[in-house]
Amino acid sequence: MKPTKSLRKQAGKAEAAAHRTEDTEHAERMHNLAEAFRAQAEALKAEKKKGKVRK
């Protein structure tokens, strides 16, 4: 599995965990984790795209 796809999948799982939990602090942490995974995926995507333009 490609790293970008893996990060997006992990973000989805963290988001789902945030929706399942009743503890607001835990839910907030899971939302933040999901956002971080998505940001990493976007950074990898941008880096890959940037590398292709140079060649």
PyMOL Python script that loads the backbone (N, CA, C, O; Angstrom):
from pymol import cmd

cmd.read_pdbstr("""\
ATOM      1  N   MET A   1       0.852  -1.166   0.000  1.00  0.00           N
ATOM      2  CA  MET A   1       0.000   0.000   0.000  1.00  0.00           C
ATOM      3  C   MET A   1       0.902   1.236   0.000  1.00  0.00           C
ATOM      4  O   MET A   1       1.927   1.274   0.681  1.00  0.00           O
ATOM      5  N   LYS A   2       0.508   2.221  -0.762  1.00  0.00           N
ATOM      6  CA  LYS A   2       1.292   3.451  -0.843  1.00  0.00           C
ATOM      7  C   LYS A   2       1.166   4.242   0.460  1.00  0.00           C
ATOM      8  O   LYS A   2       0.134   4.178   1.127  1.00  0.00           O
ATOM      9  N   PRO A   3       2.209   4.983   0.820  1.00  0.00           N
ATOM     10  CA  PRO A   3       2.185   5.726   2.083  1.00  0.00           C
ATOM     11  C   PRO A   3       1.029   6.724   2.188  1.00  0.00           C
ATOM     12  O   PRO A   3       0.423   6.862   3.251  1.00  0.00           O
ATOM     13  N   THR A   4       0.726   7.407   1.106  1.00  0.00           N
ATOM     14  CA  THR A   4      -0.355   8.391   1.137  1.00  0.00           C
ATOM     15  C   THR A   4      -1.692   7.712   1.423  1.00  0.00           C
ATOM     16  O   THR A   4      -2.486   8.194   2.231  1.00  0.00           O
ATOM     17  N   LYS A   5      -1.923   6.610   0.763  1.00  0.00           N
ATOM     18  CA  LYS A   5      -3.172   5.879   0.967  1.00  0.00           C
ATOM     19  C   LYS A   5      -3.247   5.333   2.395  1.00  0.00           C
ATOM     20  O   LYS A   5      -4.307   5.348   3.021  1.00  0.00           O
ATOM     21  N   SER A   6      -2.128   4.859   2.891  1.00  0.00           N
ATOM     22  CA  SER A   6      -2.076   4.339   4.249  1.00  0.00           C
ATOM     23  C   SER A   6      -2.391   5.433   5.272  1.00  0.00           C
ATOM     24  O   SER A   6      -3.136   5.196   6.223  1.00  0.00           O
ATOM     25  N   LEU A   7      -1.832   6.618   5.081  1.00  0.00           N
ATOM     26  CA  LEU A   7      -2.099   7.730   5.996  1.00  0.00           C
ATOM     27  C   LEU A   7      -3.568   8.138   5.961  1.00  0.00           C
ATOM     28  O   LEU A   7      -4.161   8.427   7.001  1.00  0.00           O
ATOM     29  N   ARG A   8      -4.146   8.159   4.784  1.00  0.00           N
ATOM     30  CA  ARG A   8      -5.564   8.515   4.671  1.00  0.00           C
ATOM     31  C   ARG A   8      -6.452   7.460   5.347  1.00  0.00           C
ATOM     32  O   ARG A   8      -7.469   7.791   5.957  1.00  0.00           O
ATOM     33  N   LYS A   9      -6.057   6.200   5.230  1.00  0.00           N
ATOM     34  CA  LYS A   9      -6.803   5.128   5.871  1.00  0.00           C
ATOM     35  C   LYS A   9      -6.726   5.256   7.394  1.00  0.00           C
ATOM     36  O   LYS A   9      -7.725   5.075   8.090  1.00  0.00           O
ATOM     37  N   GLN A  10      -5.531   5.570   7.905  1.00  0.00           N
ATOM     38  CA  GLN A  10      -5.366   5.775   9.337  1.00  0.00           C
ATOM     39  C   GLN A  10      -6.178   6.978   9.813  1.00  0.00           C
ATOM     40  O   GLN A  10      -6.731   6.959  10.913  1.00  0.00           O
ATOM     41  N   ALA A  11      -6.249   8.016   8.993  1.00  0.00           N
ATOM     42  CA  ALA A  11      -7.043   9.191   9.342  1.00  0.00           C
ATOM     43  C   ALA A  11      -8.518   8.812   9.449  1.00  0.00           C
ATOM     44  O   ALA A  11      -9.218   9.274  10.351  1.00  0.00           O
ATOM     45  N   GLY A  12      -8.979   7.986   8.545  1.00  0.00           N
ATOM     46  CA  GLY A  12     -10.365   7.532   8.603  1.00  0.00           C
ATOM     47  C   GLY A  12     -10.661   6.729   9.855  1.00  0.00           C
ATOM     48  O   GLY A  12     -11.719   6.875  10.466  1.00  0.00           O
ATOM     49  N   LYS A  13      -9.713   5.875  10.232  1.00  0.00           N
ATOM     50  CA  LYS A  13      -9.898   5.074  11.449  1.00  0.00           C
ATOM     51  C   LYS A  13      -9.894   5.958  12.692  1.00  0.00           C
ATOM     52  O   LYS A  13     -10.679   5.732  13.612  1.00  0.00           O
ATOM     53  N   ALA A  14      -9.025   6.954  12.729  1.00  0.00           N
ATOM     54  CA  ALA A  14      -8.978   7.867  13.877  1.00  0.00           C
ATOM     55  C   ALA A  14     -10.263   8.681  13.961  1.00  0.00           C
ATOM     56  O   ALA A  14     -10.783   8.921  15.050  1.00  0.00           O
ATOM     57  N   GLU A  15     -10.767   9.102  12.814  1.00  0.00           N
ATOM     58  CA  GLU A  15     -12.021   9.862  12.773  1.00  0.00           C
ATOM     59  C   GLU A  15     -13.186   9.000  13.263  1.00  0.00           C
ATOM     60  O   GLU A  15     -14.046   9.471  14.007  1.00  0.00           O
ATOM     61  N   ALA A  16     -13.203   7.744  12.842  1.00  0.00           N
ATOM     62  CA  ALA A  16     -14.263   6.829  13.280  1.00  0.00           C
ATOM     63  C   ALA A  16     -14.188   6.602  14.786  1.00  0.00           C
ATOM     64  O   ALA A  16     -15.216   6.549  15.463  1.00  0.00           O
ATOM     65  N   ALA A  17     -12.976   6.467  15.308  1.00  0.00           N
ATOM     66  CA  ALA A  17     -12.806   6.283  16.750  1.00  0.00           C
ATOM     67  C   ALA A  17     -13.288   7.520  17.502  1.00  0.00           C
ATOM     68  O   ALA A  17     -13.868   7.410  18.582  1.00  0.00           O
ATOM     69  N   ALA A  18     -13.050   8.678  16.937  1.00  0.00           N
ATOM     70  CA  ALA A  18     -13.495   9.924  17.570  1.00  0.00           C
ATOM     71  C   ALA A  18     -15.014   9.981  17.647  1.00  0.00           C
ATOM     72  O   ALA A  18     -15.569  10.464  18.633  1.00  0.00           O
ATOM     73  N   HIS A  19     -15.683   9.496  16.619  1.00  0.00           N
ATOM     74  CA  HIS A  19     -17.147   9.509  16.603  1.00  0.00           C
ATOM     75  C   HIS A  19     -17.741   8.468  17.555  1.00  0.00           C
ATOM     76  O   HIS A  19     -18.835   8.659  18.087  1.00  0.00           O
ATOM     77  N   ARG A  20     -17.014   7.369  17.766  1.00  0.00           N
ATOM     78  CA  ARG A  20     -17.522   6.302  18.633  1.00  0.00           C
ATOM     79  C   ARG A  20     -17.402   6.626  20.119  1.00  0.00           C
ATOM     80  O   ARG A  20     -18.227   6.185  20.919  1.00  0.00           O
ATOM     81  N   THR A  21     -16.396   7.380  20.486  1.00  0.00           N
ATOM     82  CA  THR A  21     -16.122   7.582  21.903  1.00  0.00           C
ATOM     83  C   THR A  21     -17.054   8.620  22.529  1.00  0.00           C
ATOM     84  O   THR A  21     -17.521   9.546  21.866  1.00  0.00           O
ATOM     85  N   GLU A  22     -17.303   8.439  23.789  1.00  0.00           N
ATOM     86  CA  GLU A  22     -18.147   9.374  24.541  1.00  0.00           C
ATOM     87  C   GLU A  22     -17.304  10.431  25.247  1.00  0.00           C
ATOM     88  O   GLU A  22     -17.798  11.506  25.586  1.00  0.00           O
ATOM     89  N   ASP A  23     -16.035  10.118  25.463  1.00  0.00           N
ATOM     90  CA  ASP A  23     -15.122  11.028  26.146  1.00  0.00           C
ATOM     91  C   ASP A  23     -14.716  12.152  25.188  1.00  0.00           C
ATOM     92  O   ASP A  23     -14.100  11.892  24.154  1.00  0.00           O
ATOM     93  N   THR A  24     -15.057  13.389  25.526  1.00  0.00           N
ATOM     94  CA  THR A  24     -14.794  14.509  24.618  1.00  0.00           C
ATOM     95  C   THR A  24     -13.301  14.768  24.433  1.00  0.00           C
ATOM     96  O   THR A  24     -12.863  15.136  23.343  1.00  0.00           O
ATOM     97  N   GLU A  25     -12.523  14.577  25.491  1.00  0.00           N
ATOM     98  CA  GLU A  25     -11.078  14.800  25.368  1.00  0.00           C
ATOM     99  C   GLU A  25     -10.454  13.791  24.412  1.00  0.00           C
ATOM    100  O   GLU A  25      -9.621  14.143  23.577  1.00  0.00           O
ATOM    101  N   HIS A  26     -10.863  12.546  24.545  1.00  0.00           N
ATOM    102  CA  HIS A  26     -10.354  11.502  23.658  1.00  0.00           C
ATOM    103  C   HIS A  26     -10.808  11.762  22.222  1.00  0.00           C
ATOM    104  O   HIS A  26     -10.029  11.588  21.285  1.00  0.00           O
ATOM    105  N   ALA A  27     -12.043  12.171  22.047  1.00  0.00           N
ATOM    106  CA  ALA A  27     -12.558  12.459  20.706  1.00  0.00           C
ATOM    107  C   ALA A  27     -11.775  13.599  20.058  1.00  0.00           C
ATOM    108  O   ALA A  27     -11.455  13.547  18.870  1.00  0.00           O
ATOM    109  N   GLU A  28     -11.473  14.613  20.838  1.00  0.00           N
ATOM    110  CA  GLU A  28     -10.713  15.745  20.307  1.00  0.00           C
ATOM    111  C   GLU A  28      -9.307  15.312  19.887  1.00  0.00           C
ATOM    112  O   GLU A  28      -8.800  15.741  18.851  1.00  0.00           O
ATOM    113  N   ARG A  29      -8.690  14.463  20.699  1.00  0.00           N
ATOM    114  CA  ARG A  29      -7.358  13.960  20.353  1.00  0.00           C
ATOM    115  C   ARG A  29      -7.400  13.134  19.063  1.00  0.00           C
ATOM    116  O   ARG A  29      -6.498  13.228  18.230  1.00  0.00           O
ATOM    117  N   MET A  30      -8.438  12.336  18.908  1.00  0.00           N
ATOM    118  CA  MET A  30      -8.559  11.518  17.702  1.00  0.00           C
ATOM    119  C   MET A  30      -8.795  12.392  16.467  1.00  0.00           C
ATOM    120  O   MET A  30      -8.261  12.105  15.395  1.00  0.00           O
ATOM    121  N   HIS A  31      -9.589  13.451  16.610  1.00  0.00           N
ATOM    122  CA  HIS A  31      -9.793  14.392  15.503  1.00  0.00           C
ATOM    123  C   HIS A  31      -8.469  15.054  15.123  1.00  0.00           C
ATOM    124  O   HIS A  31      -8.152  15.191  13.941  1.00  0.00           O
ATOM    125  N   ASN A  32      -7.707  15.460  16.127  1.00  0.00           N
ATOM    126  CA  ASN A  32      -6.404  16.077  15.862  1.00  0.00           C
ATOM    127  C   ASN A  32      -5.458  15.103  15.179  1.00  0.00           C
ATOM    128  O   ASN A  32      -4.710  15.481  14.278  1.00  0.00           O
ATOM    129  N   LEU A  33      -5.495  13.854  15.608  1.00  0.00           N
ATOM    130  CA  LEU A  33      -4.666  12.827  14.997  1.00  0.00           C
ATOM    131  C   LEU A  33      -5.064  12.618  13.531  1.00  0.00           C
ATOM    132  O   LEU A  33      -4.203  12.482  12.662  1.00  0.00           O
ATOM    133  N   ALA A  34      -6.355  12.593  13.271  1.00  0.00           N
ATOM    134  CA  ALA A  34      -6.835  12.433  11.898  1.00  0.00           C
ATOM    135  C   ALA A  34      -6.376  13.604  11.029  1.00  0.00           C
ATOM    136  O   ALA A  34      -5.962  13.406   9.887  1.00  0.00           O
ATOM    137  N   GLU A  35      -6.448  14.810  11.562  1.00  0.00           N
ATOM    138  CA  GLU A  35      -5.989  15.989  10.818  1.00  0.00           C
ATOM    139  C   GLU A  35      -4.498  15.894  10.530  1.00  0.00           C
ATOM    140  O   GLU A  35      -4.048  16.251   9.441  1.00  0.00           O
ATOM    141  N   ALA A  36      -3.731  15.413  11.502  1.00  0.00           N
ATOM    142  CA  ALA A  36      -2.289  15.269  11.311  1.00  0.00           C
ATOM    143  C   ALA A  36      -1.980  14.234  10.226  1.00  0.00           C
ATOM    144  O   ALA A  36      -1.100  14.452   9.394  1.00  0.00           O
ATOM    145  N   PHE A  37      -2.694  13.123  10.234  1.00  0.00           N
ATOM    146  CA  PHE A  37      -2.502  12.116   9.189  1.00  0.00           C
ATOM    147  C   PHE A  37      -2.821  12.690   7.815  1.00  0.00           C
ATOM    148  O   PHE A  37      -2.086  12.458   6.855  1.00  0.00           O
ATOM    149  N   ARG A  38      -3.903  13.430   7.720  1.00  0.00           N
ATOM    150  CA  ARG A  38      -4.274  14.030   6.422  1.00  0.00           C
ATOM    151  C   ARG A  38      -3.247  15.061   5.966  1.00  0.00           C
ATOM    152  O   ARG A  38      -2.942  15.155   4.777  1.00  0.00           O
ATOM    153  N   ALA A  39      -2.720  15.824   6.904  1.00  0.00           N
ATOM    154  CA  ALA A  39      -1.692  16.810   6.563  1.00  0.00           C
ATOM    155  C   ALA A  39      -0.429  16.119   6.053  1.00  0.00           C
ATOM    156  O   ALA A  39       0.195  16.586   5.100  1.00  0.00           O
ATOM    157  N   GLN A  40      -0.054  15.014   6.684  1.00  0.00           N
ATOM    158  CA  GLN A  40       1.111  14.253   6.228  1.00  0.00           C
ATOM    159  C   GLN A  40       0.880  13.702   4.824  1.00  0.00           C
ATOM    160  O   GLN A  40       1.781  13.721   3.986  1.00  0.00           O
ATOM    161  N   ALA A  41      -0.319  13.215   4.575  1.00  0.00           N
ATOM    162  CA  ALA A  41      -0.639  12.673   3.256  1.00  0.00           C
ATOM    163  C   ALA A  41      -0.562  13.765   2.193  1.00  0.00           C
ATOM    164  O   ALA A  41      -0.038  13.536   1.103  1.00  0.00           O
ATOM    165  N   GLU A  42      -1.075  14.940   2.504  1.00  0.00           N
ATOM    166  CA  GLU A  42      -1.022  16.054   1.558  1.00  0.00           C
ATOM    167  C   GLU A  42       0.418  16.490   1.313  1.00  0.00           C
ATOM    168  O   GLU A  42       0.780  16.823   0.184  1.00  0.00           O
ATOM    169  N   ALA A  43       1.241  16.490   2.357  1.00  0.00           N
ATOM    170  CA  ALA A  43       2.646  16.867   2.206  1.00  0.00           C
ATOM    171  C   ALA A  43       3.371  15.868   1.305  1.00  0.00           C
ATOM    172  O   ALA A  43       4.170  16.264   0.457  1.00  0.00           O
ATOM    173  N   LEU A  44       3.099  14.586   1.484  1.00  0.00           N
ATOM    174  CA  LEU A  44       3.711  13.570   0.622  1.00  0.00           C
ATOM    175  C   LEU A  44       3.254  13.735  -0.820  1.00  0.00           C
ATOM    176  O   LEU A  44       4.049  13.604  -1.751  1.00  0.00           O
ATOM    177  N   LYS A  45       1.986  14.021  -0.995  1.00  0.00           N
ATOM    178  CA  LYS A  45       1.437  14.205  -2.337  1.00  0.00           C
ATOM    179  C   LYS A  45       2.080  15.412  -3.011  1.00  0.00           C
ATOM    180  O   LYS A  45       2.448  15.352  -4.185  1.00  0.00           O
ATOM    181  N   ALA A  46       2.216  16.512  -2.262  1.00  0.00           N
ATOM    182  CA  ALA A  46       2.824  17.722  -2.808  1.00  0.00           C
ATOM    183  C   ALA A  46       4.291  17.493  -3.141  1.00  0.00           C
ATOM    184  O   ALA A  46       4.778  17.965  -4.168  1.00  0.00           O
ATOM    185  N   GLU A  47       4.990  16.776  -2.284  1.00  0.00           N
ATOM    186  CA  GLU A  47       6.407  16.484  -2.518  1.00  0.00           C
ATOM    187  C   GLU A  47       6.574  15.618  -3.762  1.00  0.00           C
ATOM    188  O   GLU A  47       7.479  15.841  -4.565  1.00  0.00           O
ATOM    189  N   LYS A  48       5.708  14.642  -3.913  1.00  0.00           N
ATOM    190  CA  LYS A  48       5.782  13.766  -5.081  1.00  0.00           C
ATOM    191  C   LYS A  48       5.489  14.559  -6.354  1.00  0.00           C
ATOM    192  O   LYS A  48       6.162  14.384  -7.370  1.00  0.00           O
ATOM    193  N   LYS A  49       4.493  15.422  -6.291  1.00  0.00           N
ATOM    194  CA  LYS A  49       4.128  16.235  -7.453  1.00  0.00           C
ATOM    195  C   LYS A  49       5.257  17.204  -7.787  1.00  0.00           C
ATOM    196  O   LYS A  49       5.561  17.424  -8.959  1.00  0.00           O
ATOM    197  N   LYS A  50       5.870  17.778  -6.773  1.00  0.00           N
ATOM    198  CA  LYS A  50       6.977  18.717  -6.958  1.00  0.00           C
ATOM    199  C   LYS A  50       8.154  18.009  -7.631  1.00  0.00           C
ATOM    200  O   LYS A  50       8.810  18.578  -8.504  1.00  0.00           O
ATOM    201  N   GLY A  51       8.413  16.786  -7.229  1.00  0.00           N
ATOM    202  CA  GLY A  51       9.513  16.010  -7.814  1.00  0.00           C
ATOM    203  C   GLY A  51       9.274  15.682  -9.268  1.00  0.00           C
ATOM    204  O   GLY A  51      10.225  15.642 -10.050  1.00  0.00           O
ATOM    205  N   LYS A  52       8.042  15.446  -9.654  1.00  0.00           N
ATOM    206  CA  LYS A  52       7.717  15.100 -11.032  1.00  0.00           C
ATOM    207  C   LYS A  52       7.886  16.302 -11.956  1.00  0.00           C
ATOM    208  O   LYS A  52       8.277  16.141 -13.112  1.00  0.00           O
ATOM    209  N   VAL A  53       7.596  17.495 -11.463  1.00  0.00           N
ATOM    210  CA  VAL A  53       7.702  18.700 -12.284  1.00  0.00           C
ATOM    211  C   VAL A  53       9.147  18.985 -12.638  1.00  0.00           C
ATOM    212  O   VAL A  53       9.422  19.460 -13.740  1.00  0.00           O
ATOM    213  N   ARG A  54      10.068  18.712 -11.748  1.00  0.00           N
ATOM    214  CA  ARG A  54      11.481  19.005 -11.976  1.00  0.00           C
ATOM    215  C   ARG A  54      12.102  18.114 -13.039  1.00  0.00           C
ATOM    216  O   ARG A  54      13.041  18.538 -13.713  1.00  0.00           O
ATOM    217  N   LYS A  55      11.618  16.917 -13.208  1.00  0.00           N
ATOM    218  CA  LYS A  55      12.233  15.960 -14.131  1.00  0.00           C
ATOM    219  C   LYS A  55      11.923  16.240 -15.547  1.00  0.00           C
ATOM    220  O   LYS A  55      12.375  15.515 -16.434  1.00  0.00           O
TER     221      LYS A  55
END
""", "prot")
cmd.dss("prot")
cmd.show_as("cartoon", "prot")
cmd.util.cbc("prot")
cmd.orient("prot")
